[in-house]
Amino acid sequence: MAKRTTLKLVEENPDANREYRRLVGELWTAQQRQMHSLHYVVSYRASFKPELPDFCIRRYSEKGAVVLDPFCGRGTTPLQANLLGRVSIASDVNPLAVRLARAKTEPVGLDEIVLRLNEVDFRRPVDLGAYKDTFAPFYHPDTYRELINLRSFVARDPDRVNRFIELIAISRLHGHSPGFFSVYSFPQISIPPQNQRQINIKRGQVPEYRAVAPRIIKKAAHALRDGFTSEFFSVSSANAYRVSDARKLDWLASNSVDLIVTSPPFLDKVDYVTDNWLENWFIGSTPDTFAKNVVMSSSLDAWQEFIRDALAEFARVLKPGGYAVVEVGEVESGGNMLFLDEVVAEEATKASDGETRLNVHEVLINKQNFTKLANCFNVDNNRKGTNTNRLVVLKASRRRQRRR
Ligand SMILES: C[S@@+](CC[C@H](N)C(=O)[O-])C[C@H]1O[C@@H](n2cnc3c(N)ncnc32)[C@H](O)[C@@H]1O
């Protein structure tokens, strides 16, 4: 677990004519993989470090609070909220993200996983129709057969154990080491079959047989090694999960959330749909049903409109006095450097709904030499990565009623 140090925050440009403070500091450790082992079970594009929600949840909420992440990705905020004794609500427009978040906050025992895997008939013959063109560059035919059998076993009865097995299987679909089901491939992105074919030719590799069950057991043991408290299971039993557009949270009651900790897509920097095609295939999710709502705006105007609509929903669902922390970075767009925290701060005031206002409480800037977070954001700091996390902290308040 991460070692806690005394936090030193310095106010940036205190004389500026602003109604809120911008505080800069090293908010959490730059070291990798210091938090609960389950956080790192699966890769996901542009996920934030668990230290980020850990910091925010401790700073802006109490135990028992309800914490929402409406762009939940791989479930970093929901899992950390439960680990800190808060109830979580996880939603994302991408069904894959909600599956990951749910399974991570509903862990099961290793013994249950082993027993369940014993029930799977991995050797049942399967239709190899799609194999040659699509899957052959990645998997040996026997590995593919095992994957198809596991996939249909899990889909038949998606209970808690099967959902957790599915999570671990997703995490093993492609990567570098022999712990993955695939031949050497990219761990972060599921690349198209034609690109994998080229890698195979270049490396002179042919997919060899990789048994599925032992790899799942080994990975599950690793992911579960930090264990869980009874408090974790008590709060997580009250969690809620939903596939939903963040601009339309009508399934959530007004004034029902204490804290939002989230990170929206940054303009069009990541393609959450095509980059996960193998994962979507494994869970049987068809992108045509949701892709149009996955925000990938190349223009700042369109992004502003999107974030304003999402912030209006945040204003509605937050309890008065509740906080929303929106993490954004600096991105390059059309040759200009955009500081999205400034955009969020500006849009928050416009987004306030009829009854509730969102005021900028503070902006926190986590400065580190380099974060592994996202070397996809085209920020030229010689190593092509975003080097700050910018947290816009908004506080909800009720609008004053006009006197008659
Ligand atoms: C930066 S990622 C969030 C990563 C997350 N914080 C984590 O640690 O894994 C942004 C997420 O927004 C989701 N998304 C894109 N458009 C959305 C929308 N309109 N409504 C809800 N989620 C959306 C994407 O599917 C993606 O999971």
The ligand as an SDF file (V2000), in Angstrom:
LIG
                    3D

 27 29  0  0  0  0  0  0  0  0999 V2000
  -10.6470    8.5180  -19.4710 C   0  0  0  0  0  0  0  0  0  0  0  0
  -11.6670    7.0820  -19.5570 S   0  0  0  0  0  0  0  0  0  0  0  0
  -12.0400    6.7920  -17.8670 C   0  0  0  0  0  0  0  0  0  0  0  0
  -11.0290    5.8740  -17.2440 C   0  0  0  0  0  0  0  0  0  0  0  0
  -11.2910    5.5830  -15.7920 C   0  0  0  0  0  0  0  0  0  0  0  0
  -11.1030    6.7510  -14.9620 N   0  0  0  0  0  0  0  0  0  0  0  0
  -10.3710    4.4590  -15.3150 C   0  0  0  0  0  0  0  0  0  0  0  0
   -9.5710    4.6710  -14.3930 O   0  0  0  0  0  0  0  0  0  0  0  0
  -10.4270    3.3900  -15.9140 O   0  0  0  0  0  0  0  0  0  0  0  0
  -13.1660    7.7370  -20.1890 C   0  0  0  0  0  0  0  0  0  0  0  0
  -14.3490    6.7850  -20.2600 C   0  0  0  0  0  0  0  0  0  0  0  0
  -15.4600    7.5220  -20.7410 O   0  0  0  0  0  0  0  0  0  0  0  0
  -16.3060    6.6210  -21.4390 C   0  0  0  0  0  0  0  0  0  0  0  0
  -17.2440    7.4210  -22.2340 N   0  0  0  0  0  0  0  0  0  0  0  0
  -17.0640    8.0010  -23.4450 C   0  0  0  0  0  0  0  0  0  0  0  0
  -18.1630    8.6930  -23.7880 N   0  0  0  0  0  0  0  0  0  0  0  0
  -19.0530    8.5670  -22.7810 C   0  0  0  0  0  0  0  0  0  0  0  0
  -20.3540    9.0670  -22.5360 C   0  0  0  0  0  0  0  0  0  0  0  0
  -20.9830    9.8500  -23.4180 N   0  0  0  0  0  0  0  0  0  0  0  0
  -20.9740    8.7180  -21.3880 N   0  0  0  0  0  0  0  0  0  0  0  0
  -20.3750    7.9120  -20.4740 C   0  0  0  0  0  0  0  0  0  0  0  0
  -19.1430    7.3960  -20.6590 N   0  0  0  0  0  0  0  0  0  0  0  0
  -18.4760    7.7330  -21.7860 C   0  0  0  0  0  0  0  0  0  0  0  0
  -15.3590    5.7260  -22.2100 C   0  0  0  0  0  0  0  0  0  0  0  0
  -15.9930    4.4990  -22.5290 O   0  0  0  0  0  0  0  0  0  0  0  0
  -14.2210    5.5720  -21.1730 C   0  0  0  0  0  0  0  0  0  0  0  0
  -14.4160    4.4100  -20.4190 O   0  0  0  0  0  0  0  0  0  0  0  0
  1  2  1  0
  2  3  1  0
  2 10  1  0
  3  4  1  0
  4  5  1  0
  5  6  1  0
  5  7  1  0
  7  8  2  0
  7  9  1  0
 10 11  1  0
 11 12  1  0
 11 26  1  0
 12 13  1  0
 13 14  1  0
 13 24  1  0
 14 15  1  0
 14 23  1  0
 15 16  2  0
 16 17  1  0
 17 18  1  0
 17 23  2  0
 18 19  1  0
 18 20  2  0
 20 21  1  0
 21 22  2  0
 22 23  1  0
 24 25  1  0
 24 26  1  0
 26 27  1  0
M  CHG  2   2   1   9  -1
M  END
$$$$
